[in-house]
Structures are given as C-alpha cells and as structure tokens.
C-alpha cells in the first residue's frame, strides 16, 4: 500500500538548479510541495511498519532509524536489504545501497525513524524474518 504525504520546502531560487514540475513536486501558493511516498511493510509478527522514500541529497536527520533497500514496483517494494543505524545523517547505509544497485539495478532506500536501538533491532529482525532479503543472508 502506498500513501502520499506532503513535505513543504521553500521554492527553488536561481541558484537552486533543481527543476520544478517533477512528478513528485506540486506548487501551492508559491511553495514547492515535494510528495514523499510512504510504504507499509509487514513483519513476520504481523506488525506493519510505515517507511518513507527520500531524495538522497536532502537533509537527513541525525537520528536513529531503520532503513530498507528495495526494488520499487507498481505492486510495492521488494526488500533486498533491511538495516538500522544510530545516525541516519552519517550515511553508513550508502555503501550497501551502491552494492544493491550494482546487483539489482534501480534500488531505492526507504527509512523509518526509531529512537531506541531495541525497537530498531526488533523491527529489523521482524522484517528480515518475513521478507528474507537476499543481502541479509549469511
């Protein structure tokens, strides 16, 4: 299931260089509204977790998060890796994303902010048990 949620951003200036009018952008009264896709992923336990896609060059919060690397299709994401990090802004996930893209083509990263390590680990384990991501094997 994919849901759309708006994220307000200042309109691009001359030095911004980003094109306006991309499929995921909308203009509302002088503001560019960037639409982020949200995906619900089920764990083996039956719990459902909401993950959000993001642009890799956007500001990333220095917060703990779970992330999945997935192939996105019209039927939803196919998880190829599930991970967690204490600090999303450190971008420790970037190397794994590049390996996934080399092996699986256009892989995308989806994130879910979680404060405590125990919650992140339990969620990661639950997702791995359900989706059996190939890059987590071994």
C-alpha atoms as a printed R data frame, in Angstrom:
    type eleno elety resid chain resno      x       y       z
1   ATOM     1    CA   UNK     A     1  0.000   0.000   0.000
2   ATOM     2    CA   UNK     A     2  1.442   3.357  -0.970
3   ATOM     3    CA   UNK     A     3  0.237   6.609   0.543
4   ATOM     4    CA   UNK     A     4  1.351  10.102  -0.325
5   ATOM     5    CA   UNK     A     5  2.344  12.733   2.224
6   ATOM     6    CA   UNK     A     6  3.367  16.318   1.517
7   ATOM     7    CA   UNK     A     7  6.605  17.909   2.671
8   ATOM     8    CA   UNK     A     8  6.791  21.669   2.317
9   ATOM     9    CA   UNK     A     9 10.012  23.144   1.013
10  ATOM    10    CA   UNK     A    10 10.993  26.663   0.026
11  ATOM    11    CA   UNK     A    11 10.563  27.370  -3.664
12  ATOM    12    CA   UNK     A    12 13.723  26.922  -5.742
13  ATOM    13    CA   UNK     A    13 15.787  30.042  -6.376
14  ATOM    14    CA   UNK     A    14 18.052  30.835  -9.299
15  ATOM    15    CA   UNK     A    15 20.985  29.083  -7.632
16  ATOM    16    CA   UNK     A    16 18.928  26.009  -6.694
17  ATOM    17    CA   UNK     A    17 19.226  24.348 -10.093
18  ATOM    18    CA   UNK     A    18 16.540  21.736  -9.373
19  ATOM    19    CA   UNK     A    19 13.808  21.575 -11.988
20  ATOM    20    CA   UNK     A    20 10.285  22.468 -10.922
21  ATOM    21    CA   UNK     A    21  7.468  20.250 -12.082
22  ATOM    22    CA   UNK     A    22  8.907  16.818 -11.423
23  ATOM    23    CA   UNK     A    23  6.200  14.195 -10.961
24  ATOM    24    CA   UNK     A    24  6.713  14.219  -7.195
25  ATOM    25    CA   UNK     A    25  6.523  18.031  -6.917
26  ATOM    26    CA   UNK     A    26  3.490  20.247  -6.750
27  ATOM    27    CA   UNK     A    27  3.379  24.048  -6.492
28  ATOM    28    CA   UNK     A    28  0.995  25.511  -3.916
29  ATOM    29    CA   UNK     A    29  0.814  29.307  -3.493
30  ATOM    30    CA   UNK     A    30  4.495  29.927  -4.189
31  ATOM    31    CA   UNK     A    31  5.762  26.876  -2.259
32  ATOM    32    CA   UNK     A    32  7.007  23.694  -3.827
33  ATOM    33    CA   UNK     A    33  5.405  20.692  -2.156
34  ATOM    34    CA   UNK     A    34  7.547  17.623  -2.508
35  ATOM    35    CA   UNK     A    35  5.449  14.482  -2.204
36  ATOM    36    CA   UNK     A    36  7.084  11.560  -0.426
37  ATOM    37    CA   UNK     A    37  5.770   8.080  -0.977
38  ATOM    38    CA   UNK     A    38  5.073   6.020   2.089
39  ATOM    39    CA   UNK     A    39  5.061   2.232   2.038
40  ATOM    40    CA   UNK     A    40  3.741  -0.163   4.645
41  ATOM    41    CA   UNK     A    41  5.875  -3.246   5.154
42  ATOM    42    CA   UNK     A    42  4.595  -6.167   7.186
43  ATOM    43    CA   UNK     A    43  6.836  -8.112   9.538
44  ATOM    44    CA   UNK     A    44  6.618 -11.839  10.318
45  ATOM    45    CA   UNK     A    45  4.788 -10.922  13.540
46  ATOM    46    CA   UNK     A    46  2.009  -9.245  11.554
47  ATOM    47    CA   UNK     A    47  3.093  -5.768  12.680
48  ATOM    48    CA   UNK     A    48  3.046  -3.158   9.913
49  ATOM    49    CA   UNK     A    49  5.773  -0.545   9.584
50  ATOM    50    CA   UNK     A    50  5.488   2.655   7.547
51  ATOM    51    CA   UNK     A    51  8.609   3.549   5.546
52  ATOM    52    CA   UNK     A    52  9.179   6.726   3.567
53  ATOM    53    CA   UNK     A    53 11.252   7.186   0.423
54  ATOM    54    CA   UNK     A    54 13.582  10.167   0.257
55  ATOM    55    CA   UNK     A    55 15.894  12.003  -2.053
56  ATOM    56    CA   UNK     A    56 19.447  11.037  -1.134
57  ATOM    57    CA   UNK     A    57 20.756  14.606  -1.422
58  ATOM    58    CA   UNK     A    58 18.173  16.023   1.004
59  ATOM    59    CA   UNK     A    59 18.892  16.880   4.608
60  ATOM    60    CA   UNK     A    60 18.931  13.741   6.726
61  ATOM    61    CA   UNK     A    61 18.218  13.996  10.448
62  ATOM    62    CA   UNK     A    62 20.969  12.843  12.831
63  ATOM    63    CA   UNK     A    63 18.584  10.342  14.380
64  ATOM    64    CA   UNK     A    64 18.337   6.604  14.787
65  ATOM    65    CA   UNK     A    65 16.421   4.896  12.012
66  ATOM    66    CA   UNK     A    66 15.606   1.653  10.328
67  ATOM    67    CA   UNK     A    67 16.072   1.516   6.586
68  ATOM    68    CA   UNK     A    68 15.295  -0.910   3.825
69  ATOM    69    CA   UNK     A    69 16.774  -1.033   0.383
70  ATOM    70    CA   UNK     A    70 14.152  -2.182  -2.072
71  ATOM    71    CA   UNK     A    71 13.205  -2.512  -5.703
72  ATOM    72    CA   UNK     A    72 10.084  -0.399  -6.147
73  ATOM    73    CA   UNK     A    73  7.432  -1.766  -8.468
74  ATOM    74    CA   UNK     A    74  3.784  -0.965  -9.114
75  ATOM    75    CA   UNK     A    75  2.962  -3.803  -6.693
76  ATOM    76    CA   UNK     A    76  5.068  -2.216  -3.939
77  ATOM    77    CA   UNK     A    77  8.597  -2.638  -2.613
78  ATOM    78    CA   UNK     A    78 10.607  -5.856  -2.792
79  ATOM    79    CA   UNK     A    79 13.051  -5.724   0.121
80  ATOM    80    CA   UNK     A    80 16.640  -6.661  -0.768
81  ATOM    81    CA   UNK     A    81 18.225  -5.437   2.494
82  ATOM    82    CA   UNK     A    82 16.997  -4.387   5.945
83  ATOM    83    CA   UNK     A    83 19.264  -2.380   8.243
84  ATOM    84    CA   UNK     A    84 19.378   0.074  11.114
85  ATOM    85    CA   UNK     A    85 21.589   2.957  12.134
86  ATOM    86    CA   UNK     A    86 22.151   5.165  15.193
87  ATOM    87    CA   UNK     A    87 22.548   8.211  12.934
88  ATOM    88    CA   UNK     A    88 20.852   8.404   9.550
89  ATOM    89    CA   UNK     A    89 22.876  11.501   8.615
90  ATOM    90    CA   UNK     A    90 26.163   9.531   8.840
91  ATOM    91    CA   UNK     A    91 25.081   7.764   5.646
92  ATOM    92    CA   UNK     A    92 26.648   4.455   6.671
93  ATOM    93    CA   UNK     A    93 23.923   2.890   4.512
94  ATOM    94    CA   UNK     A    94 25.334   4.418   1.302
95  ATOM    95    CA   UNK     A    95 27.842   1.589   0.591
96  ATOM    96    CA   UNK     A    96 25.126  -1.044   0.962
97  ATOM    97    CA   UNK     A    97 22.851   0.958  -1.346
98  ATOM    98    CA   UNK     A    98 25.568   1.071  -4.027
99  ATOM    99    CA   UNK     A    99 26.073  -2.730  -3.753
100 ATOM   100    CA   UNK     A   100 22.311  -3.225  -4.073
101 ATOM   101    CA   UNK     A   101 22.194  -1.008  -7.162
102 ATOM   102    CA   UNK     A   102 25.056  -2.951  -8.724
103 ATOM   103    CA   UNK     A   103 23.244  -6.237  -8.129
104 ATOM   104    CA   UNK     A   104 19.592  -5.242  -8.514
105 ATOM   105    CA   UNK     A   105 19.542  -2.117 -10.692
106 ATOM   106    CA   UNK     A   106 17.414   0.802  -9.552
107 ATOM   107    CA   UNK     A   107 17.207   0.052  -5.829
108 ATOM   108    CA   UNK     A   108 15.821   2.761  -3.544
109 ATOM   109    CA   UNK     A   109 16.252   3.446   0.154
110 ATOM   110    CA   UNK     A   110 13.248   3.786   2.454
111 ATOM   111    CA   UNK     A   111 13.534   4.970   6.054
112 ATOM   112    CA   UNK     A   112 11.630   4.882   9.318
113 ATOM   113    CA   UNK     A   113 12.814   6.964  12.278
114 ATOM   114    CA   UNK     A   114 13.088   4.997  15.540
115 ATOM   115    CA   UNK     A   115 14.671   6.353  18.683
116 ATOM   116    CA   UNK     A   116 15.750   3.300  20.656
117 ATOM   117    CA   UNK     A   117 18.137   0.626  19.454
118 ATOM   118    CA   UNK     A   118 15.993  -2.154  20.956
119 ATOM   119    CA   UNK     A   119 12.974  -1.064  18.883
120 ATOM   120    CA   UNK     A   120 15.092  -0.759  15.732
121 ATOM   121    CA   UNK     A   121 16.630  -4.213  16.179
122 ATOM   122    CA   UNK     A   122 13.284  -5.892  16.879
123 ATOM   123    CA   UNK     A   123 11.729  -4.278  13.795
124 ATOM   124    CA   UNK     A   124 14.710  -5.184  11.609
125 ATOM   125    CA   UNK     A   125 14.583  -8.815  12.790
126 ATOM   126    CA   UNK     A   126 10.825  -8.949  12.167
127 ATOM   127    CA   UNK     A   127 11.224  -7.620   8.610
128 ATOM   128    CA   UNK     A   128 14.103  -9.992   7.805
129 ATOM   129    CA   UNK     A   129 12.062 -12.965   9.045
130 ATOM   130    CA   UNK     A   130  9.152 -12.009   6.758
131 ATOM   131    CA   UNK     A   131 10.909 -10.787   3.606
132 ATOM   132    CA   UNK     A   132 14.151 -12.822   3.694
133 ATOM   133    CA   UNK     A   133 16.164 -10.085   1.933
134 ATOM   134    CA   UNK     A   134 18.964 -11.637  -0.121
135 ATOM   135    CA   UNK     A   135 21.580  -9.124   1.030
136 ATOM   136    CA   UNK     A   136 20.920 -10.030   4.701
137 ATOM   137    CA   UNK     A   137 21.578 -13.733   4.088
138 ATOM   138    CA   UNK     A   138 24.722 -15.213   5.500
